[in-house]
Amino acid sequence: MTLLAYVAKEQEHLALETLNMLTGPILDCIGWYVVETKNQTERMIQNSKTGEIRSAGFYQMLEAVQEELGDAFPFTSPEDWKRDMRKAFVGNKHGDAEGVDFQTMYDVTMESLVIARMWVGLQLGADGNTLKERVSSDEIGKRVSRFIAW
């Protein structure tokens, strides 16, 4: 079972912090896939010793995901989503980093699950506008329907 399928299935039974910690790598991987396949070198950095190419950071991967969704991006404020998701994920990952409040973490994690699922749908050939229209009736999407860009 893939991580996304597991998270979508078990999201009601996981602690919110755990769900956020699982959703972060999903978005990071999607972002890196976009960056690599589109050769977005501005979002890559090279290790000076090993020459290894890697992500320029989690925020840049969130930007890549948001740009990849384009007009199908379902929520009103992409900037708030990127900022809050980064802050929530990094705050959970690093004990000394500033996090977000519980409600913000819930909202941004649910938004992120919707975004990841929409990206998969687009990869499978679904129409972006149709996906966006259906977010409010989606089991996860309806939890954050107040943020949907109608």
Backbone bond lengths (Angstrom), bond angles and torsions (degrees), N, CA, C in turn:
res aa  C-N    CA-C-N  psi(-1)  N-CA   C-N-CA  omega(-1)  CA-C   N-CA-C  phi
1 M - - - 1.453 - - 1.536 108.03 -
2 T 1.297 116.73 133.03 1.456 119.93 179.30 1.518 110.30 -73.33
3 L 1.322 115.46 161.38 1.458 120.57 179.77 1.523 111.21 -60.11
4 L 1.331 117.40 -43.25 1.462 120.28 -179.66 1.525 111.41 -63.24
5 A 1.315 117.37 -42.63 1.467 120.33 178.79 1.525 110.53 -64.15
6 Y 1.329 116.86 -41.12 1.464 121.16 178.50 1.527 110.66 -62.17
7 V 1.320 116.23 -48.09 1.466 120.73 -178.54 1.521 110.63 -62.83
8 A 1.323 117.58 -44.24 1.466 120.51 179.91 1.523 111.18 -62.43
9 K 1.315 116.51 -38.30 1.465 120.89 -178.18 1.526 112.10 -75.28
10 E 1.325 117.00 -41.40 1.466 121.63 -171.89 1.523 114.39 -101.59
11 Q 1.324 118.19 5.52 1.461 119.98 -171.99 1.521 114.23 -58.20
12 E 1.305 118.70 -28.03 1.466 120.16 179.19 1.523 112.36 -76.34
13 H 1.321 117.57 -15.90 1.459 121.64 -175.58 1.524 113.09 -106.60
14 L 1.303 117.42 2.51 1.457 121.39 -178.86 1.519 110.19 -104.38
15 A 1.329 116.27 147.42 1.462 120.09 172.16 1.526 107.86 -61.70
16 L 1.315 116.52 145.83 1.462 120.63 -176.91 1.526 111.65 -57.45
17 E 1.317 116.96 -42.08 1.464 120.22 179.59 1.532 110.45 -61.53
18 T 1.318 116.65 -40.18 1.466 120.92 177.78 1.521 110.32 -64.76
19 L 1.303 116.31 -44.45 1.460 120.92 179.11 1.523 110.76 -60.39
20 N 1.317 116.48 -42.53 1.459 120.71 177.89 1.527 110.62 -64.37
21 M 1.330 116.39 -41.16 1.466 120.58 -179.73 1.532 112.18 -67.89
22 L 1.309 118.00 -23.78 1.466 121.27 175.44 1.527 111.57 -85.83
23 T 1.311 116.15 -33.05 1.465 120.97 -178.79 1.527 111.17 -72.03
24 G 1.323 117.23 -35.96 1.465 121.17 179.06 1.524 113.20 -55.01
25 P 1.336 118.34 -53.23 1.471 118.99 178.68 1.532 113.82 -63.55
26 I 1.322 116.96 -30.36 1.469 119.36 176.02 1.526 109.12 -60.33
27 L 1.331 116.50 -49.44 1.463 120.71 -179.75 1.523 111.33 -66.48
28 D 1.335 116.22 -38.00 1.457 120.74 178.70 1.529 110.26 -61.25
29 C 1.317 116.94 -43.28 1.471 121.26 179.10 1.526 111.87 -67.48
30 I 1.325 116.62 -41.69 1.464 119.60 177.04 1.525 109.40 -61.72
31 G 1.330 116.20 -46.24 1.461 120.60 179.18 1.519 112.03 -59.28
32 W 1.337 116.39 -45.00 1.462 119.88 -179.76 1.525 110.95 -64.75
33 Y 1.320 116.87 -38.21 1.466 120.65 176.50 1.534 109.91 -59.44
34 V 1.314 116.65 -46.30 1.468 121.22 179.20 1.524 110.14 -62.21
35 V 1.326 116.75 -47.31 1.465 121.92 -178.61 1.528 110.90 -60.31
36 E 1.324 116.59 -45.59 1.471 120.01 -179.27 1.522 112.52 -68.02
37 T 1.329 116.50 -46.70 1.465 118.63 -176.05 1.525 112.35 -69.34
38 K 1.314 117.10 -27.29 1.468 120.24 179.56 1.525 111.72 -100.30
39 N 1.331 115.57 5.99 1.465 122.50 179.10 1.533 112.20 49.54
40 Q 1.309 115.89 49.56 1.463 121.81 179.53 1.533 108.99 -82.92
41 T 1.315 115.41 77.79 1.462 120.94 -173.30 1.525 113.01 -61.64
42 E 1.323 117.23 -24.36 1.466 119.78 178.47 1.528 111.88 -67.69
43 R 1.310 116.47 -14.38 1.466 121.03 178.31 1.530 111.61 -106.04
44 M 1.319 115.53 16.26 1.462 121.42 178.30 1.518 108.85 -121.79
45 I 1.324 114.96 151.26 1.461 119.61 170.48 1.521 107.56 -130.60
46 Q 1.325 114.44 154.72 1.457 119.78 -178.42 1.515 109.03 -114.76
47 N 1.320 116.01 131.73 1.454 121.69 175.75 1.520 107.93 -67.96
48 S 1.330 117.06 124.29 1.461 120.77 -175.18 1.530 112.75 -67.54
49 K 1.321 117.78 -24.81 1.469 120.31 -179.14 1.522 112.71 -89.51
50 T 1.325 116.43 -44.36 1.473 119.79 -174.59 1.524 113.02 -98.62
51 G 1.315 116.69 -18.53 1.459 120.33 -177.07 1.515 113.54 79.93
52 E 1.331 116.05 0.59 1.468 120.74 -178.75 1.533 110.62 -64.32
53 I 1.319 115.56 134.69 1.461 122.15 176.40 1.523 107.63 -93.24
54 R 1.322 116.10 133.35 1.462 119.88 178.53 1.519 109.87 -146.23
55 S 1.305 114.07 177.11 1.461 122.29 -179.13 1.526 110.79 -63.36
56 A 1.317 115.69 143.91 1.460 120.52 175.70 1.523 111.76 -79.25
57 G 1.318 117.30 -4.58 1.464 120.46 176.51 1.514 112.57 143.27
58 F 1.321 114.47 161.49 1.460 121.33 -176.34 1.530 111.66 -61.34
59 Y 1.325 117.70 -42.32 1.462 120.76 -178.90 1.530 110.65 -60.55
60 Q 1.332 116.58 -40.92 1.466 120.11 179.04 1.527 111.10 -64.95
61 M 1.330 117.13 -32.85 1.468 119.67 177.82 1.529 110.00 -70.62
62 L 1.336 116.86 -37.21 1.466 120.13 175.79 1.527 110.37 -63.59
63 E 1.330 116.50 -40.40 1.470 120.27 176.61 1.524 110.95 -60.35
64 A 1.324 116.38 -42.76 1.467 120.56 -179.69 1.527 110.87 -62.48
65 V 1.328 116.75 -41.46 1.468 120.87 178.74 1.523 109.95 -63.70
66 Q 1.323 116.02 -47.19 1.468 120.50 -178.69 1.529 110.90 -61.23
67 E 1.310 117.02 -44.88 1.463 120.70 178.82 1.527 111.56 -64.64
68 E 1.321 116.31 -36.11 1.469 120.47 179.88 1.527 110.87 -64.38
69 L 1.334 117.15 -36.73 1.466 119.91 177.90 1.522 111.36 -72.18
70 G 1.321 116.98 -27.12 1.463 121.21 177.75 1.513 112.76 55.31
71 D 1.329 116.58 -130.41 1.467 121.75 -178.75 1.520 112.83 -66.62
72 A 1.310 117.08 -15.85 1.467 120.29 178.65 1.526 111.73 -80.92
73 F 1.356 117.60 -6.29 1.469 119.13 179.31 1.526 107.59 -56.83
74 P 1.328 117.44 122.42 1.465 120.22 -165.41 1.522 117.38 -84.29
75 F 1.318 118.24 -9.73 1.462 118.57 -171.30 1.523 112.23 -113.45
76 T 1.328 115.27 157.14 1.463 121.42 -171.31 1.520 113.88 -67.66
77 S 1.313 118.24 -32.08 1.457 119.23 -174.83 1.526 112.34 -128.55
78 P 1.325 116.98 91.51 1.463 119.53 176.85 1.529 112.46 -58.88
79 E 1.330 116.08 -35.15 1.471 119.41 -179.30 1.522 111.10 -65.00
80 D 1.333 116.80 -44.41 1.469 120.01 177.31 1.519 110.72 -62.40
81 W 1.332 116.86 -42.38 1.463 120.32 -179.76 1.522 110.79 -60.21
82 K 1.331 117.14 -48.86 1.471 120.34 -178.55 1.525 111.07 -62.65
83 R 1.316 116.32 -46.57 1.467 120.49 -179.36 1.526 111.20 -62.13
84 D 1.331 116.22 -49.80 1.463 120.10 -176.11 1.525 112.30 -68.71
85 M 1.327 117.88 -38.26 1.464 119.77 179.29 1.515 110.33 -66.36
86 R 1.316 116.56 -42.25 1.465 119.27 178.20 1.524 110.09 -62.21
87 K 1.318 115.78 -46.91 1.465 120.22 -178.03 1.532 111.13 -63.28
88 A 1.320 117.33 -42.37 1.468 121.10 179.80 1.526 110.61 -65.60
89 F 1.323 116.72 -48.17 1.461 120.77 -177.40 1.526 111.38 -64.98
90 V 1.317 116.62 -49.51 1.465 120.16 -179.26 1.530 110.31 -66.02
91 G 1.331 117.19 -36.86 1.462 120.60 177.41 1.519 112.56 -63.54
92 N 1.322 117.30 -36.24 1.467 121.05 176.21 1.521 111.79 -74.66
93 K 1.316 115.60 -35.43 1.465 121.14 -175.36 1.530 111.96 -75.58
94 H 1.312 116.42 -36.03 1.466 121.53 -176.20 1.526 109.12 -121.48
95 G 1.310 116.11 116.39 1.459 121.29 -177.03 1.516 114.65 -59.46
96 D 1.324 117.50 -26.68 1.458 120.34 -178.11 1.530 113.01 -93.29
97 A 1.320 117.42 1.47 1.470 121.10 -179.99 1.524 110.27 -91.64
98 E 1.313 115.01 149.52 1.466 120.15 177.41 1.524 109.42 -70.78
99 G 1.305 116.06 132.46 1.459 121.08 178.90 1.514 111.30 -106.20
100 V 1.310 115.68 -155.94 1.462 122.24 177.75 1.526 108.21 -126.79
101 D 1.320 115.93 167.07 1.459 119.81 177.47 1.531 109.74 -72.10
102 F 1.318 115.76 166.37 1.459 122.04 -173.93 1.530 112.24 -59.66
103 Q 1.333 117.60 -44.45 1.465 120.44 -178.31 1.525 111.65 -64.32
104 T 1.325 116.28 -42.14 1.464 120.17 177.98 1.522 110.29 -63.21
105 M 1.343 116.38 -41.46 1.463 119.56 178.79 1.531 110.63 -62.54
106 Y 1.310 116.64 -42.04 1.465 120.31 178.44 1.530 110.31 -61.24
107 D 1.327 115.66 -51.45 1.465 120.23 -177.36 1.527 111.96 -59.44
108 V 1.315 116.56 -49.09 1.466 119.64 -175.19 1.531 111.33 -70.67
109 T 1.314 117.54 -30.67 1.464 120.00 177.17 1.525 110.52 -69.59
110 M 1.327 117.23 -42.85 1.468 120.20 177.24 1.532 110.49 -64.71
111 E 1.335 116.68 -42.41 1.467 119.97 176.48 1.528 110.23 -58.52
112 S 1.312 116.04 -42.89 1.466 121.00 -177.71 1.517 111.96 -65.57
113 L 1.321 117.01 -37.78 1.465 119.89 176.14 1.525 110.81 -63.92
114 V 1.319 116.39 -41.23 1.468 120.42 177.19 1.528 109.97 -62.07
115 I 1.321 116.50 -45.44 1.461 121.48 -178.75 1.530 110.82 -61.75
116 A 1.325 116.98 -44.78 1.469 120.30 179.26 1.528 110.82 -62.31
117 R 1.309 116.53 -43.20 1.463 120.29 -179.95 1.530 111.02 -67.15
118 M 1.333 117.03 -36.99 1.464 119.64 177.08 1.521 110.73 -64.66
119 W 1.333 116.56 -40.84 1.462 119.73 179.41 1.524 110.00 -59.87
120 V 1.325 116.76 -44.70 1.465 120.28 177.98 1.531 109.77 -60.20
121 G 1.325 116.64 -44.18 1.463 120.65 178.29 1.516 112.28 -58.04
122 L 1.325 116.59 -42.64 1.467 120.31 177.92 1.525 111.00 -63.75
123 Q 1.329 117.06 -38.31 1.464 120.51 178.67 1.522 111.54 -64.83
124 L 1.324 115.48 -29.30 1.463 120.18 179.98 1.525 112.71 -86.13
125 G 1.350 116.11 -1.18 1.453 119.87 175.15 1.516 115.77 101.57
126 A 1.325 117.66 6.72 1.468 120.12 178.37 1.525 110.03 -69.24
127 D 1.305 116.09 153.23 1.459 122.40 177.58 1.530 109.30 -78.00
128 G 1.335 116.59 128.37 1.457 121.58 -177.61 1.514 113.80 -59.69
129 N 1.323 117.29 -41.23 1.466 120.21 179.83 1.525 111.44 -66.59
130 T 1.320 116.70 -37.46 1.465 120.32 177.40 1.521 110.16 -65.24
131 L 1.322 116.67 -43.20 1.468 119.99 177.51 1.526 110.50 -59.80
132 K 1.328 115.50 -44.87 1.465 120.40 -178.68 1.531 110.91 -62.52
133 E 1.325 116.66 -41.19 1.467 120.78 179.29 1.526 112.08 -63.35
134 R 1.311 116.67 -29.50 1.466 120.93 -175.33 1.527 113.96 -89.99
135 V 1.316 117.70 -4.93 1.468 120.21 -177.26 1.522 111.67 -57.39
136 S 1.321 117.65 -42.60 1.471 120.27 -175.86 1.523 112.98 -67.12
137 S 1.320 118.18 -19.45 1.464 120.07 178.00 1.533 111.93 -100.94
138 D 1.313 116.55 -4.64 1.456 121.90 177.21 1.530 109.28 -70.33
139 E 1.311 117.22 144.45 1.466 122.14 -177.78 1.532 112.08 -56.77
140 I 1.305 117.07 -39.28 1.465 120.69 178.56 1.523 109.94 -86.90
141 G 1.316 117.64 -43.26 1.459 121.95 -177.15 1.510 114.17 -59.76
142 K 1.327 117.57 -35.19 1.470 119.05 -178.41 1.529 112.00 -66.78
143 R 1.317 117.01 -17.87 1.468 120.55 177.75 1.525 112.19 -73.43
144 V 1.305 116.27 -20.90 1.465 120.64 179.20 1.528 110.41 -124.48
145 S 1.320 116.20 31.05 1.470 120.75 -175.56 1.525 112.74 -62.68
146 R 1.327 117.70 -24.55 1.472 119.41 179.82 1.530 112.39 -67.31
147 F 1.329 117.37 -13.76 1.464 121.29 179.90 1.528 112.84 -99.85
148 I 1.315 117.43 -1.33 1.465 120.90 -175.91 1.528 110.41 -70.06
149 A 1.318 115.40 134.94 1.465 121.90 176.05 1.524 107.43 -84.90
150 W 1.301 117.75 103.48 1.466 121.68 -176.68 1.476 110.72 -79.86
